[in-house]
Structures are given as structure tokens and as C-alpha cells.
């Protein structure tokens, strides 16, 4: 495969991960509800409702999410390992002339490094919960 193919693959991964971040950022957030005083007669009804509804912090498939988080970190690490030698070679040969390929490669490596850092941070936070 030639360089353009690698750049297209890198940009598609970049666009996918960027889309996921934008989706999280634009997701509707539920308004904070005010606490209401509860009478004794209402407590038993509310206790039954709480037992029936699962808590929001629990997820249906925590192992699947963990697997995809690890997969994301491994893929991003491999992208960085693959792109850094080519990026350093291009910077040395550029001699002050920065073309589109070099700028795109710099953006890909920078975004992959940022996303790798965020994913690794999530993994280390999850380790304490297990």
C-alpha cells in the first residue's frame, strides 16, 4: 500500500473517534431534579419501584465495553508506533516546506496520542473498581 492509503486509513480512524467524542459532547444531559420530602406512606411504594428498576450506573455488558476500550487502546498505540517513524522522516526531509501529507500525519498522530491517553486513563480508573 502507498502513503495515500495509509493517510486515508488514518483520517478515517481519526474521523470515527472524533465523531464518537462529538456524540458524547452533544448528548442531552438530564436536568438535575430537586429532592422532594417523602411521607411515610410513599416510602413503601418508592422502595418497590427502586427494586424493579436497575440503577443507571450499572451497565448491561461491562466486559464488552472493557474489551472495546482495550481494543481502542491497542489500535491507537499501533497507529502511533506505525506513524511516528514516517512522521519523523517526513519532518527531517521537509526542510521547512510543509505539505498537506505532513500536516495530516501530524494531526493523526496528535489526535491518536490524545485519544490513547484518554483511553488509558479510563482503563486505569476501571482497575480500581474491579
C-alpha positions in Angstrom: 0.0 0.0 0.0 1.2 3.5 -0.7 1.3 6.5 1.5 -2.0 7.9 0.4 -3.8 4.8 1.5 -2.3 5.0 4.9 -3.3 8.6 5.2 -6.9 7.8 4.2 -7.0 4.9 6.8 -5.6 7.2 9.5 -8.0 10.0 8.6 -11.0 7.6 8.7 -9.9 6.4 12.2 -9.5 10.0 13.2 -13.0 10.9 11.9 -14.6 7.9 13.6 -13.0 8.7 17.0 -13.7 12.4 16.6 -17.4 11.5 15.8 -17.6 9.5 19.0 -16.3 12.3 21.1 -18.7 14.8 19.5 -21.6 12.5 20.0 -20.7 12.3 23.7 -20.4 16.0 23.9 -23.7 16.7 22.2 -25.7 14.1 24.1 -28.6 15.5 26.0 -27.9 15.8 29.7 -30.8 15.1 32.1 -31.7 18.1 34.3 -30.9 17.8 37.9 -34.0 17.0 39.9 -34.7 18.6 43.2 -35.2 16.3 46.2 -38.8 16.2 47.5 -39.8 15.4 51.0 -41.3 11.9 51.2 -44.1 10.9 53.5 -44.1 7.5 55.3 -46.9 6.2 53.1 -44.9 6.9 49.9 -41.7 5.2 51.1 -43.0 1.7 50.6 -44.2 2.5 47.1 -40.9 4.0 46.1 -39.0 1.1 47.6 -40.8 -1.3 45.3 -40.1 0.9 42.3 -36.4 1.1 43.1 -36.2 -2.7 43.3 -37.9 -3.1 39.9 -35.7 -0.5 38.1 -32.0 -1.2 37.7 -29.6 1.5 38.7 -28.3 3.7 36.0 -24.7 3.2 36.9 -24.9 -0.5 36.1 -24.3 -1.3 32.5 -25.7 -4.3 30.7 -22.3 -5.5 29.3 -19.4 -4.2 31.2 -17.0 -6.8 29.9 -17.8 -5.9 26.3 -17.2 -2.2 27.0 -13.9 -3.1 28.7 -12.9 -5.3 25.7 -13.6 -2.5 23.2 -11.7 0.0 25.4 -8.7 -2.2 25.4 -9.1 -2.8 21.6 -9.2 1.0 21.1 -6.0 1.5 23.2 -4.2 -1.3 21.3 -5.2 0.1 17.9 -4.3 3.6 18.7 -0.9 2.5 20.1 -0.2 0.6 16.9 -1.2 3.6 14.8 1.2 5.8 16.8 4.0 3.2 16.5 3.4 2.9 12.8 3.1 6.6 12.1 6.0 8.1 14.3 8.9 6.8 12.1 7.3 8.0 8.9 6.4 11.3 10.6 10.0 11.9 11.8 11.4 11.0 8.4 9.0 13.5 6.7 9.9 16.2 9.1 13.6 15.7 8.5 13.2 15.7 4.8 10.7 18.6 4.7 13.3 21.3 5.3 10.7 24.0 6.1 8.2 23.1 3.4 5.1 21.6 5.0 2.7 20.0 2.5 -0.7 18.5 3.2 0.5 15.0 3.8 2.9 16.1 6.6 0.2 18.2 8.3 -2.3 15.4 8.1 0.2 12.9 9.5 0.9 15.3 12.4 -2.8 15.7 13.1 -3.3 12.0 13.0 -0.5 11.3 15.5 -1.6 14.1 17.8 -5.2 13.0 17.9 -4.3 9.3 18.3 -2.0 10.3 21.2 -4.7 12.3 22.9 -7.3 9.5 22.5 -4.8 6.9 23.6 -4.1 9.0 26.8 -7.9 9.3 27.5 -8.5 5.6 26.9 -5.6 4.6 29.1 -6.9 6.9 31.8 -10.3 5.2 31.7 -8.6 1.8 31.9 -6.6 2.7 35.0 -9.7 4.2 36.6 -11.6 0.9 36.0 -8.9 -1.2 37.6 -9.8 0.2 41.0 -13.4 -0.8 40.5 -12.7 -4.5 39.9 
